Amino acid sequence: MSTLQEQATTEMMAAVEAWFVERLQRTDLESAVNRTTLQMGIFSDFLLDYKPGRTTADDFQLTDTDAFAPKTPSRLDEAVVRDSIAPQLVAMVQAKLETLADTPLIDYRFSFRGKFQTAQGKLHLNLLDYVNEGKRISLLERIHTYITQKLEGGNRPTKKLETFFLARHLLDPHLFPQPDIAWTIAQFERIEQLNKSRPQALAEHRGDIIQAVSAWAEKQFLPQFYDVQKSSYRATEYTLKTGAANDTQALQPIDLLLYGAVMILRHEPSYAKSKGLKFLEIARELGSERAVRMLQEGSGTFPDADIHVKNALLECRANDVFATISITIAQEEEGAYAQALAFITHLLQNGFPKSYQIKLKSKAKAYLPIKGLAKSDTHRFFANALAYAPLQPQLEAYARAAIEEFEFYADTEGEKNCMPGSYATFGLGLLDSRFFPLVQHYMANVDEEHQCVQDQFTAAFAEQHGVTTDSIPVLAACLRACTDNAKVKIQAELEDVEKLELFYQQLQGLEGYLIEHMLYPVWGKLEKLATLARKADGRRKELLLALLAAASKADA
């Protein structure tokens, strides 16, 4: 054995040994697997990444790397790694598993993979796939017991951790080599049904289901038919293999791909929906007639009466796959917009994607008097509807159904990006103080990292309503949601001590950094406010100094 080979073997074995020693030092192994009956062990995968002198095991790097630092840039021959070193590593891990396989450290299945820098380039090897048959059978029994007792026979919300493991187990080919897709989907739907009373928890359960189905699609199902090219800089590319679409047996689970697509489109944020559409397009390419219908008509989730209305006043048609609502106004009158609003609101209240867009055919071309908003069909529809005063309560009901943090109208982006419900809320907020609570509700849900149209609305709101006892709580809510680029011209009004007092009261109890953030759109940097305070006197001076002191808590 050459010195280089001996040194490399020693380095790799030391990394393997260190991986097991470090993990055996954990004191929470037993308690971790006792959180749920659906977890048999902690670790199921181990990656050895050999780089001379810098070998890592699952990102766990040896402390004393100098001991293995190569004296020369020489690298191992690929054949030496494959034929000589790899068998030694496998034997070492197998010996470890003989004593640890039945402990909480190791899951029912354990894979050992390696990446090696060689003279011929990077070598990837699947070194070992170990299955503990006793644990596998026990886990299957636990899965079926859980489904029988908690899902089929249960009527209480379930735990997120249980869904995390169950969703992955049901799509694990080592547990269910020939899964019953309809039965599997039924379990996912039952989890949703049991947790529907808790919206936040339901979203977390759905997230785990979507992750599991997406992983199944990308790692198991699609590679049978496509050459997959992943990139950190662009979307994954799928190239259909010759003759792959003719394998009817392998295509049988395609309904699970469609299920995953619809779950993504209906429940994931807008930036993730491209994956759902890609799954649908792939299913169509593979010959799924259902995928063709879904792309043309929607997922089939909604009754026909909910997605298509046509009469003398208007025609509305919705497609939840593309998150579009097409509206043709035949008669420009209140009744047409009332029906359209009812159509949209009903869809949103029953699970239609909130990151949708309207495609409008209408002779009316109204827009809100707010700079910076997209001149889109969606904007135009709500501005048109706002012309009819009797529709204001209906517009509020729509806005409350539409407002959702991290969702955005599909026809806006960049600086014009805005949350569903924006146009109705902005229009109503400018029109009447009755809708001030709606504006506050909207601002509490704004994702200011991904939209800034609230800046322009706040400026328009201040100009329209000024600083009053009624408006100041709304202005405060708006200022909290504004970005640092906002400019709100109320400084002149705040020369009035009574109005300044109202403003100061709205900041009580807030963190210093937030107070500073809210002051900036009005006065700019705190230095300017300090200058005004030095020149002021009486109660006005006291209030300005109090504002400065409150904002300075950010630096404490």
MIROZA-366809 format. One record per residue (C-alpha): residue in one letter; z, x negated, y. Coordinates in steps of 0.02 Angstrom, whole numbers, plus 50000, padded with zeros to 5 digits. Each point is the difference from the previous one (the first is absolute). Example, Ala and Ser with C-alpha at 12.3 -4.5 7.8 and 13.67 -1.06 7.14 Angstrom:
// residues 2
A503904938549775
S499674993150172
This chain:
// residues 556
M500005000050000
S499514993150170
T501294997150137
L499155013350106
Q500065012949860
E501814995949960
Q500525001250182
A499095016650023
T500735007449841
T501754995050053
E499745007650172
M499375016649931
M501385001449870
A501294996450134
A499275014350104
V500095011949852
E501794994849962
A500505002050182
W499245017550006
F501065006149854
V501594991050058
E499875007250176
R499785017849937
L501374998849870
Q501204996050141
R499795017650068
T501565010549978
D499185017050025
L498875000649845
E501005013249908
S500305010950152
A498174999050051
V499335007249837
N501395013049993
R499365008450159
T498765010149896
T499615002549816
L498184996150040
Q500264981350026
M500184988749849
G500104983250088
I499784991150166
F498574987849975
S498325003449920
D498894986450073
F500084981350028
L498704989350090
L500014981149989
D498984992050140
Y499724981649964
K499604988550145
P500484981749971
G501704997650079
R500055017850069
T500095011349848
T500725017450026
A500545014049885
D499815017150083
D500204991250169
F501604991949937
Q499774981550037
L500944985649922
T501314992350114
D499644982049954
T498114999450020
D500034981350036
A500384996749818
F498275006449955
A499024994150151
P498354992549937
K499744981650035
T498115002249997
P498845014650041
S499485001149816
R499935017249921
L500115006149823
D498445003949902
E499815018749969
A499864997449812
V501674990849999
V500865014650087
R499205012949887
D500184991249833
S501564989550018
I501155005250142
A499775019049992
P500585001549817
Q501594990350043
L500365011650146
V499715015449892
A501164993449865
M501344996850131
V499905017650073
Q499975007849826
A501604990649959
K500805006850158
L499465017749957
E500764998849826
T501724999150077
L499715010550157
A498795013949948
D501375012649963
T500974996450159
P499785009350166
L499094984750067
I498375003649907
D499045016450005
Y499245007749845
R498434990050038
F499864982450070
S498444990550052
F499884981550037
R498534994150105
G499514983250069
K498964992750142
F499614981649986
Q499174987550116
T498864989649889
A498634987250023
Q498725014049974
G500835012150123
K501245014549989
L500355005849822
H500745017449968
L500765003549830
N500875015149925
L501234990149896
L501075013349917
D500115019049987
Y501625004549915
V500545017749951
N501735004049937
E499575014249881
G501795006149989
K500155001550189
R498275007950010
I500455013949877
S501675002850085
L499165001350170
L498745012749935
E501435010649933
R500884999050168
I498415004850094
H499745015749895
T501855004550012
Y499934998150189
I498455010950014
T500735013449887
Q501695000650086
K499664995650181
L498215006050030
E499555013749877
G501765006849982
G500724994850167
N500085009050165
R500824986950111
P499224986450109
T499734983749908
K500394982050050
K498714988950083
L500414985449883
E499615011149850
T498305004550071
F499654981750039
F500204995349817
L499335015949921
A498354999850096
R499674982249943
H500545003249821
L498865015149980
L498514989150048
D500534984849898
P498734997249858
H501344991549893
L501015016150005
F498605013050008
P498404991849935
Q499075016750001
P500845010050139
D499835018850013
I499385000550180
A500325018550029
W501774998249933
T500304984550106
I499415008650159
A501105014949956
Q501534988550001
F499554993250171
E499765017750067
R501685005249926
I500854985650091
E499235006450163
Q500575017749963
L501804994949963
N500124989850161
K499095011550121
S501635005450083
R500274982350067
P498464994750100
Q500514981950027
A500454997549817
L498415009049947
A498974987850102
E500864985549911
H499675007549828
R498185002750046
G499884982150061
D500584993449831
I498795011349907
I498554994650112
Q500424981649976
A500065001949812
V498365009649990
S499144987850119
A500594985249896
W499375008649841
A498305003250081
E499804982550070
K500684990049853
Q499595010649846
F498705013550028
L498724993450125
P499814982349928
Q499265008149844
F498505005550104
Y499964988450150
D500044981850045
V501404999650127
Q500034987850145
K501594999950103
S500194992450172
S501424998050125
Y498815003650143
R499005015249945
A500045014849882
T499874996849813
E498204999949940
Y499495008849839
T498344995949915
L499525011749858
K499724991349833
T498365003449910
G500175014949883
A501845002450041
A499795018050059
N499375005149827
D501684996949915
T500585018149990
Q501554995749900
A500634987650129
L499605012350140
Q501155013649935
P501484995250115
I498935002350156
D500995015550050
L501484988450032
L498924989950120
L499565016250091
Y501835005250003
G500454983350078
A498615001850128
V500625017050056
M501814994150008
I499494985650112
L498925010950112
R501325013550018
H501594989950015
E499664981950049
P499864994050182
S498274999950076
Y499774981249980
A500155001749810
K498805014649976
S498474988949977
K500644995849826
G500065018549953
L498215002550059
K499464984549904
F500765006949840
L499035016250026
E498364991050031
I500264989549844
A500345015549897
R498385007650064
E499074984049957
L500725000849825
G499275017449978
S501475011550037
E499355017350050
R501725004450063
A499934985250119
V498335006350067
R500775017250034
M501524992350082
L498954989550117
Q498995015450049
E501315013650001
G501714991649995
S501284996649866
G500115017949938
T501855000350047
F499785014350125
P499375017749964
D498255003650065
A500715012250129
D501054985950074
I498574987850024
H498595011650057
V499995014250126
K498445007850075
N499815015250112
A499175005550162
L501164989150105
L499994983549909
E499794990149839
C501304987649937
R499804988549849
A501264986849942
N499844985249882
D501644991649956
V499134985249918
F499204994750164
A501405007850103
T498745009650108
I500055017650071
S498315006250060
I500105014050129
T498535009550073
I500485011650144
A498725014150005
Q500895010050137
E500944990350136
E501525011350010
E501865000049965
G499825008049828
A498884986249935
Y501234986350047
A501475010249936
Q499185001249829
A499564981550000
L501784995250045
A500695011149862
F498764992049878
I500524982250045
T501875003450007
H500015008549830
L499104985249923
L501234987350074
Q501495010249944
N499324999649822
G499654981649979
F498324996850085
P499904981850058
K500774998450173
S498874985450046
Y498525011750015
Q498635002950127
I499095015250067
K498115001050006
L499665013050134
K498485009950051
S500425009150161
K499205002950170
A501654996950089
K500354981850047
A501764999250070
Y501114984449996
L501804996850051
P500324992550174
I500714984149923
K499154983150010
G499694989849844
L499835013949871
A498534999849879
K498605011850050
S499925006349820
D499635016949922
T501845001349951
H500554997350180
R498705012450064
F500535013749878
F501824999950057
A499544998550184
N498865015149978
A501405009849915
L501234995850140
A498925010150119
Y500705015949920
A501815002450055
P500435012549860
L499634986249873
Q501394988550063
P501305005249869
Q498694997749864
L499554982950068
E501844995149994
A500135005849819
Y498474989649959
A500724984650087
R501655001149907
A499055001449835
A498894985250045
I501214987350073
E500374986449873
E500514982050030
F498744987049938
E498595012849992
F498544999850122
Y498475010550037
A498584992849896
D498814999450149
T501104988850108
E500344981449991
G500604985550105
E500665004850172
K499485018149973
N500935001749835
C501155015149999
M501135009849886
P499485017349939
G500625013250121
S499744988750151
Y498725010450094
A500925016549977
T501684992250046
F499324991050153
G499105015450063
L501505011549976
G501204987250073
L499004999150160
L499835018950014
D501765006949980
S501814994449987
R500205011849850
F499174986349898
F501104985650055
P500945000349833
L498334998149912
V499614984550104
Q501704992649955
H499695003649816
Y498304991650013
M500704984450085
A501364998349868
N498624997849870
V498824988550096
D499554983549917
E499854989750159
E499414984849901
H498395008949956
Q499655011650146
C500174999350189
V499295016750062
Q501795005450033
D499964987850148
Q498635009950086
F500825016649958
T501674994350072
A499154995150163
A499135016950008
F501625009249955
A500964991150138
E498645004150126
Q499965018349945
H501865003849985
G500894986350098
V501854996049974
T501045015849979
T501485005749899
D498805007649873
S498724986049995
I501124984649997
P500515001449815
V498155001249957
L499574985250110
A501364989949915
A499305004549828
C498274995050059
L500594983450072
R500854995649835
A498335002649910
C498924991050129
T499304982649976
D500314985650118
N498345003750085
A500545016950067
K500105003150187
V500985015550053
K500035003550186
I501715008050027
Q500794985650097
A499785009150166
E500855015649932
L501444989449936
E500384995050179
D500915016749999
V501784996349940
E500165016549908
K498424996849901
L500524982049966
E501655006949935
L499055011449881
F498974985449940
Y501544989049974
Q500855013649898
Q498535000249877
L500304981649958
Q501835001649954
G500424994049825
L498354991149970
E499814981949946
G499674987650139
Y498294994849936
L499455018249999
I500645003050176
E499024984950061
H498475006549909
M500175016950089
L500264992350171
Y498464988949991
P498665013750023
V500915005750158
W500544983850086
G499204986049902
K501074984649968
L501875001350027
E499894987450142
K499135013250106
L501375012749963
A501304986750045
T499154997450168
L500055018750035
A501845000549952
R500434986050123
K499185009750142
A500795016849953
D501705006650047
G501245013349950
R499765010249842
R498184994549985
K500554981749991
E501315004449868
L498705008849892
L498714986150011
L501314987049955
A500575011049856
L498205000849936
L499864981150010
A501654997649909
A499495012249862
A498324991449978
S500814982849997
K500935004649842
A498384994949914
D500424981950041
A501815000949947
